[in-house]
């Protein structure tokens, strides 16, 4: 890693012809290296719809939204196009806060229900069924937002459907409700082997998860939206949609051909003057009530007119996974952020790939000259190399003393890494007086990393998935950076005999953000009190809670409570908690609420074998590359070699042409 005292003012590129020939030579060397060194976890591209005769996959997503609660059914339809028995293995994402609780397998008229087992036991059950020729399916959580479906003994030309059901939340922020549903797992950087792009979460799979050269896996999405209030607008920045108003419910469908290659985002805004100051959902199970409470604090008063000075450290990911539209969006977002700096502020810019580099070596005053230098630097960034987030955090959180009233780190990345727990631990350990604001860039960012890093960093997170979103999403972030912050938040449920609130570490609140709590209650409270500190001054609100009507219970609130409780336990693990104790608590909650976790899986087995024992051949179902990204792989060596040869030939022709030009013609050559 370069020293913090070594400024970096841009990446030098060889001029026109020399650059073409250099790239060609490098391409041939890279292709040769790739051909000689097959990486078992590397990125492998495959051509054609079958991609080595893997099962074909279609996915349908059916979402029902009530207020801020979303109940989703994901139907994966596998088709074996060949004449051999197959086992399909498919890696897929789900919302980072998803409580996955149900699995059903449909084979013709047969219906096979899944059950929760400890992870190792579920694997043994599945392996035994597979070896005896029985139909079986296994759902495993590989990361908080990455899951794996295994489906054994798909017969020749047979179609098998799997339904996965889950509960998750819609995010309310700055007057907008946002439903985000991911559909593709991007390639992720392996920090243990710098410079490699590795597919995360395939530790026990043989070979690489292939990536399709052209989009495959057709995707359909339907949303039944009951917002609970009149809407000003309803749109999707990610997909073309059709929306029908059916009274209280809006029915939304994705238009045209769509594929599992980008996050689906649906946004709705209440009519002007109407905003949900509070919302309560509940579910009664036995003598316990599980509650979900959203509180939107009123606008915090500004105690004085003096603007708070700030030290802003802008971090931008320029690694290879950002190639394509992501680096374009990131540059534009950072240029907008630089425009927000004012006299009295301090700032620095850090870019990173395999290594992290500080532009100035330390924070400098935000004067016209330094901002112009930063703009030139940002505009010249190109995407290549690995995604070493830990190195960038090391520079960004290395404060040199108090330069301004607040110190804010704005971290712009797609989050394409597999070492999330290490990063969370690093942020919690090294944060100091800084605050970390994450900006997820691209069509398929790692939402789990964005959300949890901001949580540990006592900041907030923002997603930018389309060019049209950059301006308003960054404006929302600027409001948070400039606004008063509610800190040291405590919640009191007066008069309760017993309660368990899952959000143990309540985050700081910024402009436009609600406080979302889940609780297990043995008696219903009449009110809830929220208190905190705003610019050194005490602040509090009291919300009266109407008693629930048990005839209108909201299904799934108990599982959301359990999922958030498990989330808190996994935070403890990332911070060095007792592994065995945490595992025991997570497994207990998973069995009580029928949830897939790091330690439990869903398994479904047909009692009647349908295939000859042991004949199924495993096939890794290919994934799409995220829309707008560029393929980067060591195993596409023939393609790289061909491109390299073309570059050398073109470079040679240009060089020969230039040797025949008059001498004065050389003066007009511009760098390429």
N, C-alpha and C positions, 0 to 999 in steps of 0.2 A: 504494500500500500504506500502511495506517495506521501511524503511528509506534509503536514499541515502548513509548513512554512514554504512550500514550493508552489507558487501560484501556477495555475494552468489556464492559458488564455485561448484555447481552442485546439482542434485536432488538425494537424497539418496533413494535407493530401498531395500526392505527387501530381504534377500537371498532366494535361491531356494524354498524349501518346504514352509517356512513361507510365502513367497510371493504368492504362489499358493493358500494357504488356505485363506490368507488375501483378495486376489482378489475375491475368491469365496464368502466369507461372505459379502464383499462389494457389489458384484453383486446381491446377494439375497436381501439385503437391498435396493439397487437401484431399482431392479425390483418391489419390494413391493411398494416403493414410487411412481414409475411410474404408477403402476396399480391403486393406490389410488388417483393419481393427474393427470388427463388428462389435458394437456395444450392446450387450444384452438388455440394457435399460434405455437405449437410445431411441431416437425418433425415426421411425421407418415409414416411408411413404409407399402407398400401394395404389395401383391404377385399376379402374374399372369398378363396377358396382359390387362385384362379389368379393374383391380383395382376398384372394386365396381361399375362396369358397367358404368364407365365414357366414354365419347366419345373417340374413337380411333383417333389418330392424326398422319398424315404424313406431313412433311414439305419439300418444295423445295425452294432453294435460287438461284436466277438468278442474277448475278452481271455483269455489263458492266463497265469496267474501261477505262477511257481516260486520259492519263497522271497521275494526282494525284486525279482525280475526279471519284467517284464510284456511279453509279446509280443502285439500288438494288430493286428487286421485291421478296417479301417473300410470298409464297403460302402455306397457312395452310389448310389442307384437313381433315375435321371432318367427322367421320362416327359413327352413332348411331347403336351399335350392338344389342340393345335390342328391346323390343316391347312396350316401353313407350316413351312418348315425353320428350325430355331432353333440358336443358339449359347447354351448356358447358362454363366453365370459365377457362381460360388458362393464366398463367403468363409466359412471355418470355422476353429475353434481346435483345437489338439492340446495334449497335455501339454507344459509348458515345456521339459522335458529330452528330448523325443522325438527319436529318430534315425529319420527317415523314409527308407526304403530301397527301396521296391518299389511299382510301379504296374502294374495290369493292367486293361484295358478289355475288356468282354464285350458284343458286339453279335450277338444271336442265337447261332449256332454259332461265330462268329469270336472269337478270343482275340488281343488285341494287347498285347504286353509293352512297358513303358516302359524308357527308358534315360536315364542321367544325361548332361546337356550343360551347358556354361556357360550362364548365364541368358540372355544376349543371343542366343546361337546357338539355344537351345531355343525362344525366342520366334519367331525367323525360321522354324524348321522348322514350328512350329505354324501360323503365319500363312500359309505357303505351302500347307499341307494344307487349311486352312480355305478359302482362296480358290479352290482347285481342286475343292472338293466332297468331299474325303476326310474320313473320321472321324478325329478327333485329340483328344488330351487333354493338358493341361499342368498340372503341379503346381508352384506358385511359393510360396516362403517370403516372406511380406511382413514379418513380425516373427518373433521366436524362437518364438512360440506361436500365430501366425496364418498360415494358408495359404490359397491360392486355387486352386480347380479351374476350369479352362476346358474346355468340351466342345463341339467344333465339329460342325455338321451332324447334328443330331438330327432324324430324319425325322418327318413327320406321324404322330401316334399311336404313335411308336416308343418303346421302352424300352431304355435303355443303362445298364449297370452299370459302376462303377469300384471296384476294390479298391485300397486304400492300406494298406501294412503298415509298422509301426513298432515300435521297441523303446524302453522307458522303465523307470523304477524306481518301486517302491513306497516310500513314506516310512515309516520307523520312528521313533517319537517317544513318549517317556514311556509305554512299554509297549504302545503300539498300532501296528498296521500300517494305513496309509491308502492306498488306491488312489483317485486323483482323475482324472476324465476330463471335460474341458470339452466343451460341445456348442454354445455360442452365443458370438458375438463381440459384446460390449456396445459401445454408442456411446462414442466417446472424445473428450476435450477437445483442441482444437488451441491450444497455447499461443501460437502466432504471431498468432492472432486472438482475443484474450481475449473471453470471453462466449459463444463459439460452441461448440456440441456438434457435432463432426465425426466422421464415420465414418473411422476410421483405415485405412490400407493399401489405398486405392483410387486411388492416384496416377495410374494410366493408364486408369481406367475412365471411360466417359462417363456422366454423371448420377449420381444418388444410389443407394446400396443401399437399397431399400425395406424397411420394417418392417411386418410383418403386424399387423393390429388384434387378431386372435385367433390362438392358437397354431396353427402349421402344421408341416410336416415331422415326420411320425411317426418315433419312435425306438424301437428295440429293442436291448437290451443283454444279453449272456450272458457270464458269467465262470466259467472253470474254475480253481479255486483249489487249488493244492497248497502249503500253508503250510509243510510240513516239520516241523510240531509240532502237538500237540493244542490245540484252541481252546476258550476259555471262552465266547466269544460272537462272533457275526458279524451285522452289521447295516448298514443304510444310513440316514444322517440326511437324505438328499436324495430318495430314492425308496422306494416300496413294493416289496419283493423277496420272492421265493420261493427257498429254499435247500434243496437235497437233498444229503445226506451219502452219497457214493459211496466210502466207505473213506478212502483218503488224499486224495481230491479232493472238494471241495465245489463243486457246480454251482449258480450263482446266476443268476436271471433277474429282470428288472424286471417287476413285475406291472402289469396294466391298461394303459390308454392312456397313452402317454408321448410327449412332444414335445421337440425340441431347443431347450430354453429355460432350462436350468440345468446346472451341473456335476453329474456323477454321482460320488458318494462312497461307497466301500465300506470298512468298518472291521472289523478282526478283532483279537482279543486272545488271547494264549496263556493256557493254564491257569496258575493261581497257582503261583509258584515256578519257572516255566519261561520263560526269556527267552533270545533268541539272543545270547550274548556275542560270537560271531564267526560269520561265514559267508563262504565262498569259492566263487566261480563262475569258470569259465574256458572258453576256447575255443582250440583249437589250429589255426593256419593256417600250413602249411609248417613252417618251423623256429622260428616265433614262437608264444609263448603269451600270450594276452590274459586278464588276471585282473581280477575285481571282488571287492574285499574290504570287508566291513563289520565294524568293530570297535566294540563298546560298552564304553567304559571303565567300570570299577567306580565305585560312588558315591564321589565325592571326599570325603575326610575334612574335618571342620570343625575347624580348628586352635584355635579359641577360641569362647567362648559369646557374644562381643560381636556384636550385630547391626550389619551394615554400613549406615551412613546413606546415603541417596541423594537426589539431585535428580532428580525425575521430571518430564519435560515431555510432557504428553499432547496429541496433535494429532488433531483429529477433522475429517473431511471432511463439510462441510454443503453440497456442491454439488448441482446438479440431478440428476445421475446417481444420487445416493443416495436419491432420492425413493422412497417406498413402504416396503418392509420394511427396506431397508438402513439408513436413518437410525434406525429403531427399534432395530435390533440394535446399531448403533454407540453410541447413547445408553446403552443398557443395559450394554454392555461397559465404557464409560467410567465409569459410576456404580459398577460393581463395582471398577474400578481405584482410584477415589478412596477406596473403603472400605479399601483395603490400606495407605493412608498411615498413618504412625505419628509420634509426637513425635520431633523430631530430623530429620525429612525436610523437604525443600523441594519445591515443585511450581509449575507453571503450566499453564494450559489454552489452547491455540491452536485456533481454528476457522478454516476457510478455504473459500472458493468462488473467485470471481474474484480476491479479495484475501485476505490472511491477517491475523488479528487476535489479539493476546495479551489474555487476560482481565485480568491484573494488570499487564501491562507488563514484568514480570520475575518470576523465581521468588520465592515467598514461603514463610514457615514454614507447615508443615501443621498449623495449629491448627483448632479447631472452627469458628471464624467463617469462615476462608478456605475450608474444605472445604464449609461450607453455601453460601457464595456460589457456589462452583464447581458444586455440585449444581443450584442454581437456574438457573444459566447453561446447563448442559448440557440440562436438562429442557426448556428453551425453544427449543432449536435446531430450525430447519426447513431443508429442503433446497431450494436454488435457486442459480442461477448456474453458472459454469464451474468447472473442476477445476484450480486453479493450485497444483500440488504444489510447484513450485520456490519460490514465495513462502513457503509454509508451512515448507519446509525451511530457508529463509533465516533465519526467526525462530527455529525450534527449535534450530538448530545454532549460534546466536549466543550463546555462553557468556559470562557476565560474571565469570568467575573461579570458583575452587573453593569450592563451598558445602557439599559432602558428599563421602563417600568415593568414590561412583560417580555418574556422570551418565548417565541413561537416557532416550531419546526413544522413546515409544510412539506409533506412527503408525497411525491407524485410517482406512482408506479402501477404496474399491472399485478404486482404481488405474486409473480410466477416462481414461487419457491416452495420447498417441501419441509423446511425447518421452522415452522411457525412457533412451536413451543420455545425454541431457543431465542427467537426474536422477542416473544412476549416477556421472557425472563430478562433479556437484555434491557428492554424498555423500562420495566419495573425497577430494575437495579440502578440504571444510569440516568433516569429522567431528571432528577434534581428539581430545579425551579422551572424547567422548560415545560411546554405543553405541546403534544404531538397531534397534528391534524393530518389525516391520511386522505389522499385523493386517488381513488381507483380509476384507472384509465383503460379504455378499450372495450371490446365487445364481450369479453369473458374474463373480467378481473377476479382475483381471489378475494371474494367478499368476506370470508371468515378472517383472513389476515387483516383486511382494512378495518373491520369493525373492532376486533379484539385489540389490535395494536393501538387504536385510538382510545379504547377503553383503558388499557394500562397506562397510556400516555396522557390521560385526563384531558383529552381533546374531543374532536368529533370526526366523522368520516363523510366523504362525498364521493359520488360516482359520476363519471362522465363517459357515456358510451356512444355518443354521436356528436358530430360537429355542431349541430343546432343547439345542443345542450350546454356548450362550454360557457357561454356568456352568463346565462342565468344561474348555472350551478356554481360558478366561481363567485358571482355576486352574492349568493347565499353564504358561501364560505367567508367572503370579506365581511359580511354583517356579523358573523360569529367572531372573527378576529378583532373587530372593532368594538364589539358590545361588551357590556358588563356581564360577568359570569357569576352564576350561583354555585358556590362551593360548600364543602363540609355539610352535605345534605343529610338530614336525619328524618326518618318517618316514624310517627307514633300512631298506633291504632288503640286509642283509649278504651279501657274497660274490658279488654279481651282476657279470657281465662288462659288461652294459649293461642299462639299464631306462629307461623313460620313464613318469613318473607324471603323469596329466593334471591333477590338482588342484595347480596351481602355488601358488595362494594358499589355504592351508588355513585354513578359518574357525575362530574360537574355538568351543569346545564348551560347551554349557550342559546343565543337568540333563536326563537322559533322552535326549540326542541321540547318535547313533552317528557315527563317522568312516567315510565311504564313499570308497574309493579305487579307481581303475582304473589298470591298468599294462600296458605292453607289455614282455614279459620274454623274454630270449634264453636264460635258464636259470632253473629254478624255485628260489626261495629256501627255505631250511629254516625261516626265521622272519622276522618283521617286528618292528621296534622303533619304538615311538611315545613321544616325549618332549615335555614342555611345561612351562609354568610355572603353578602354582596358588597365588594369593595371595602371589606373590614367592618361592615355594619350588619347586625342581625336582621334576618328577614324570615317571614313565615306566612303561611296561608292555612286555612281550615276549609275542608270540603265536607259537606253533609252527604251521607250515603243513604239512599233510600233502601229499605229492606227488599230483598229479592223476592220475586214471585216465582215459586218453584215450578209453576206450570210452563215456564219459558226458559228452562235451563239451556245453556250454550254448551253443546257437546265439545269435548276436547280441552276445556280450560284446565282440567286436572293434569292432563298430559303436558300442556304448556308449562304449568307450574313445575312439574317434575323435570322437564327438559331444561328449564332455567336453573333449577337446583343442581342438576348434573353439570351444567355449564359452569356454575360457581365452583363445584368440586374440581372440575378439570382446570380451572384457574389456579386453585390451590396446588394442584399437581405441577403446573408450569412454574410455580413459585417455590418448588422444593418440598411440597407436603409429603406426608407419609403415603407411599404408593399402595401398600397393602390395605391400609385403612380406607383410603379413597376408593380403591377398587371395590371393596366390600359394600360401601355405601352406594356406589353407582349401580352395582349389580342388584342390590335390594330394590332401589327405585325402579330400575328397568323391569324387573319381574312384576312389581306392583302395578306398573302402568303400561306394560307390554311395549317397551321401547327398544329400538336398536341403538346401541351405544358402542364405544370403543371395546367394551368387554362382553357385549351380548349381540346376538345375531338372530334374524328371522330365518327359519328353515321350514320348508314344506316338502313332504314326501308322499308319493302315490304308493299305496300298499300293493298295487298290482304291477309287476315288472312288465315293460312293454318292449324292451330291446334284449337281444342276446347279451349275456353278461360280458362286460369288459370290452365291447367293440367300439364305443363312442370315441371319436377323435376330438380333442380339444381345439377350438378355434377362438382366437381373440377377436371380438367384434371391433372393427376399425372405428376410430373416432374422427370427427371433422377437425380441421384446424379452425381456430376462432376466425370469424369473418373479418377480413381486412388485414390479417396477419400474413407474414411471409414465412414459407417453410424453410427450416434450417435443420439439416440432417447430415450426419456423416455417412449414412448408408445409401444416399442417393448419389453415389459416386459417379456412375456413368453420366448422369445429367450434368453434374458439376464439371466433369472432364470436358464434355462437349461445349459447355459455355466457355470454359477456359480457353479451349482451342480457338473458338470464334473470336474471343477478345484478343488473343495473340495475333491472329491473322489480320483482324481489322487494325490493330496497332501497327503491325508491320506495313500494311498498305498506306496508312496515314504517314508513317515515318518516311517511306519511300517518296510519297507525294511531296512532303515538305522539303526533302532534299533537292527536288527539282524546282522549288519556288525561288524567286528572287530573294535576296537577303532581307529586304525591308518587310517581306511578308511575315517573317517570324515575329516581328514586333507586335503584331496584332493578335497573337495567340493568347487565349484566356484560359485560366485553369478550368479543368472539367470537374 
